[in-house]
Structures are given as C-alpha cells and as structure tokens.
Amino acid sequence: KMKNLIFSFLWTLSATAMAQTPTVHSVGSMSNMGKENFAPHINLDTVATKTHFFGMGPLGRMQGEITVLNGKPFGASVNEKGEGIVQENWAIEAPFFVYANVAKWKKYPFNAKINNLDDLQKTVAQIARQNGFDMQQPFPFRLEGNIATLTTHIVMPRSPEIAGYQATKKQADYDLVNQKGELLGFYSEKHQGIYTHKDSFIHVHFVSKDRKTMGHVDKINDENSKMTLYLPVKVKP
C-alpha cells in the first residue's frame, strides 16, 4: 500500500510538473512596425485553429484595433465623426499579433485597488505567481466586471494613401465611465517591444459587454475593483 501511495504521489507530481499554460504565439513586432511601413504579418483568415482563440493587435495598416474573444474576431476603426465602430469579421490582417488557444479558464477573485495599468500588472502577476504560474512563460488573462473609469484608444493610419487617414490624428482616444465588459490581456516578461510596450509586461484591450466599444487600454482606475480574473487552466503539452 505504501508503495502504491508513493507511486501515486510521484505520478501526480510529475503530471503537475508537465502541465503548462497554453502556448502564446506572436507574429511581427511592435517596435518594427514603423520600419516596415506597418506591413501586415498575419491574415486572421489563415489561422488554422479558431476554436477557443484569443488574440490582439492593430488592424490592417494601423487602421484600428483587433481583439479576438473565444473565436469571435472584433475589429474597431474610427469613422469620420471620430466614433469607434466595431465589426465582427475574420477577413482582417495585422502588422503584429499575439494569440493563444485557451479551452479552459479558472476564476480568481480580483479585489485590488487599481489606479493604473501598473497596479493591474502587479496584481495579475501576484495572483498568477501565488497559483504556481511560471512567470518566465507568457500567458493570457481576462478580467470581467464593472470598471469605474478607463481610457482607450483606436490607432489610425499614418499615411494619406491608407483608407481612414486623418492628417492631425494618429489615434482616437476615448474616456469611458462605469463600463461593463471584459479586459483581455497578455502578460510577458520577455516580449517588451514585441507585443508589450518597452516599459510594461502587459498589453490589454477592452471590449464592452454589448460588443459596441473596443480599444487598447491606456489608463484604468477602479478604487473598489470587484472584477473576476480568469487565468488559463494548465494543460499537458
């Protein structure tokens, strides 16, 4: 019996050690976009496995933002009035893109006081670390709930020959208050300048519950955050 117990324990330990977070893939690079004239590096129509697909990046040649939530692709662009327009479509491309296929997520309470993206990053990292995540490996995360205030942007074309170009604007900024919806983020300590900014370990997009508002998150403030954090369930490779 003792031998069986030891074997069972070692097998469980081995299986746990083998399990890992779903692989995060990226194409293109945030820091190289301008050097390459924002040429697309991926057409989302060509992605083989769209089941449980989560991802983000700029739309086309800096013509907006892309967020994919559980296999549903949302593209946001700015119209002539400066309004953000969200459409669901797979026929879109991006100069850089980060994505993962996540079949199962686990819920964690997220009750931190959030004054900025740095607070968000630290809290996500703390919860992930406490729950056995290897912080040297990138992972996606989601947050659902009601957010007091946040500022998002949708990028706009840099060149007159690209549809949607406006001479005085490189992005449209939106201040949002009391928003119900979802944040999708990717955490990595090794991809700064690739799919996170050089001073951050996270890249985060917001999609409203009604799917009519979407954009890249620049600022966030929630003094009494009662959101729910979702982290990927580890899988065997």
C-alpha positions in Angstrom: 0.0 0.0 0.0 2.8 2.4 0.9 4.5 1.7 -2.5 1.2 2.5 -4.2 0.8 5.7 -2.3 4.3 6.8 -3.1 3.8 5.9 -6.8 0.5 7.8 -6.9 2.1 10.8 -5.3 5.0 10.8 -7.7 2.7 10.4 -10.7 0.6 13.3 -9.6 3.7 15.4 -9.0 5.0 14.5 -12.4 1.7 15.3 -14.2 1.5 18.6 -12.4 5.1 19.5 -13.4 4.3 18.5 -17.0 1.2 20.7 -17.2 1.8 24.1 -18.6 -0.1 27.2 -19.7 -1.3 27.1 -23.3 1.3 28.4 -25.7 1.3 32.1 -26.6 2.2 32.8 -30.2 3.2 36.1 -31.7 3.9 37.4 -35.3 5.5 40.6 -36.3 6.8 43.2 -33.7 5.5 46.3 -32.2 8.9 48.0 -32.4 9.5 47.1 -36.1 6.1 48.2 -37.4 7.2 51.7 -38.5 10.4 50.4 -40.1 8.3 48.1 -42.2 5.7 50.7 -43.1 3.1 48.8 -41.0 3.0 45.9 -43.4 0.7 43.1 -42.2 2.4 40.0 -40.9 -0.8 37.8 -40.4 -4.1 37.4 -42.1 -6.5 36.1 -39.4 -8.4 34.1 -42.0 -5.4 31.9 -42.4 -5.2 30.9 -38.7 -5.8 27.1 -38.6 -7.4 26.7 -35.3 -10.0 29.3 -34.4 -11.6 27.3 -31.6 -11.1 29.0 -28.1 -8.9 31.6 -29.9 -7.9 34.8 -28.0 -5.7 37.5 -29.5 -5.0 41.1 -30.2 -3.1 43.5 -32.4 -3.5 46.6 -34.6 -5.9 46.3 -37.6 -4.6 46.4 -41.1 -2.0 49.2 -41.6 -2.7 50.9 -38.3 -6.4 51.3 -39.3 -7.8 50.3 -36.0 -7.6 47.5 -33.3 -8.3 43.8 -33.3 -9.5 41.8 -30.3 -10.5 38.1 -30.6 -12.5 36.7 -27.8 -13.1 33.0 -27.7 -13.1 32.6 -31.5 -15.0 35.9 -32.2 -12.9 38.5 -34.0 -13.8 42.2 -33.3 -12.2 44.9 -35.4 -12.6 48.5 -34.3 -11.9 51.5 -36.6 -12.6 55.3 -36.4 -15.2 56.9 -38.7 -15.2 60.5 -40.0 -17.0 61.7 -36.9 -14.3 60.2 -34.6 -16.6 57.4 -33.4 -15.3 53.9 -32.8 -17.0 51.4 -35.0 -16.8 47.7 -34.1 -17.4 44.9 -36.6 -17.1 41.1 -36.4 -15.0 39.7 -39.2 -12.2 37.2 -39.8 -11.1 38.8 -43.1 -8.6 41.1 -41.3 -4.9 41.4 -41.0 -2.3 42.9 -38.6 1.3 44.2 -38.6 1.8 42.4 -35.3 -0.4 40.0 -33.4 -0.3 37.9 -30.2 -2.7 35.0 -29.6 -3.3 31.7 -27.8 -5.9 29.0 -27.9 -7.4 28.5 -24.4 -10.0 25.9 -23.9 -10.5 26.3 -20.1 -10.1 29.2 -17.7 -10.1 29.3 -13.9 -11.8 32.1 -11.9 -9.9 34.1 -9.2 -11.3 37.0 -7.2 -9.7 40.3 -8.0 -10.4 42.8 -5.3 -7.4 45.1 -5.6 -7.4 48.9 -5.8 -6.5 49.7 -9.3 -5.2 53.2 -10.1 -3.3 52.5 -13.3 -2.1 49.7 -15.6 1.0 49.2 -13.4 -1.4 48.2 -10.5 -3.2 45.9 -12.8 0.0 44.3 -14.0 1.3 43.8 -10.4 -2.0 42.3 -9.2 -2.3 39.9 -12.1 1.3 38.8 -11.6 0.8 38.3 -7.9 -2.2 36.1 -8.3 -0.6 34.1 -11.1 2.6 33.6 -9.0 0.6 32.5 -6.0 -1.1 29.9 -8.1 2.0 28.3 -9.5 2.4 30.1 -12.8 5.9 30.2 -14.3 6.4 33.9 -14.6 9.1 33.3 -17.3 6.4 32.0 -19.6 3.9 34.3 -21.3 0.2 33.8 -20.6 -3.1 35.4 -21.5 -5.6 36.7 -18.8 -9.1 38.0 -18.8 -10.9 40.3 -16.3 -14.7 40.7 -16.3 -16.9 43.1 -14.4 -17.7 46.8 -14.0 -14.9 49.3 -14.4 -15.2 52.8 -12.9 -13.1 54.7 -15.5 -10.8 53.8 -18.3 -9.2 55.5 -21.3 -8.8 53.5 -24.5 -7.5 54.3 -28.0 -8.0 53.1 -31.5 -5.0 53.7 -33.8 -5.4 55.5 -37.1 -3.4 55.4 -40.4 -0.1 57.2 -40.6 -0.1 57.7 -44.3 -2.5 59.6 -46.7 -2.8 56.6 -49.1 -4.3 54.4 -46.4 -8.1 54.5 -46.0 -9.2 56.3 -42.8 -6.2 58.7 -42.7 -6.8 62.0 -40.9 -3.9 64.5 -41.1 -3.9 65.6 -37.5 -4.6 62.3 -35.7 -2.6 59.1 -35.2 -5.2 57.7 -32.8 -8.6 58.4 -31.3 -8.9 58.5 -27.5 -12.0 57.6 -25.6 -12.7 58.2 -21.9 -15.2 55.6 -20.6 -17.1 55.7 -17.3 -18.8 52.9 -15.5 -18.3 50.3 -18.2 -19.4 46.7 -18.0 -17.3 44.4 -20.1 -14.1 42.4 -20.4 -10.4 43.1 -20.5 -8.2 40.7 -22.5 -4.5 40.9 -21.7 -1.2 39.1 -22.4 1.5 39.0 -19.7 5.1 38.5 -20.6 8.4 39.5 -19.0 10.3 38.6 -22.2 8.4 40.3 -25.1 8.8 44.0 -24.4 8.9 45.8 -27.8 7.4 42.7 -29.4 3.8 42.7 -28.2 4.1 44.8 -25.0 5.5 48.3 -24.7 9.1 48.6 -23.6 8.1 49.8 -20.1 5.4 47.2 -19.4 4.8 43.4 -19.1 1.2 43.6 -20.3 -0.8 44.5 -23.4 -4.5 45.0 -22.6 -7.7 45.6 -24.7 -11.2 46.3 -23.5 -14.4 45.0 -25.1 -17.7 46.2 -23.7 -20.4 43.7 -22.8 -22.6 44.9 -25.7 -19.6 44.5 -28.1 -20.1 48.0 -29.4 -17.0 49.5 -27.8 -13.5 48.2 -28.1 -9.9 49.5 -27.9 -6.4 49.4 -26.5 -6.3 50.3 -22.8 -4.1 53.3 -21.8 -5.5 54.1 -18.4 -7.7 52.4 -15.8 -9.0 53.3 -12.4 -11.2 51.3 -10.1 -11.0 52.1 -6.4 -13.3 49.3 -5.4 -12.5 46.7 -8.0 -14.7 43.7 -7.8 -13.8 42.1 -11.1 -13.2 38.4 -11.7 -9.8 37.4 -13.0 -9.6 34.4 -15.4 -6.3 32.6 -15.9 -5.7 29.7 -18.3 -6.1 26.1 -16.9 -2.7 24.4 -17.4 -2.6 21.6 -20.0 -0.3 18.8 -20.7 2.0 19.5 -23.7 
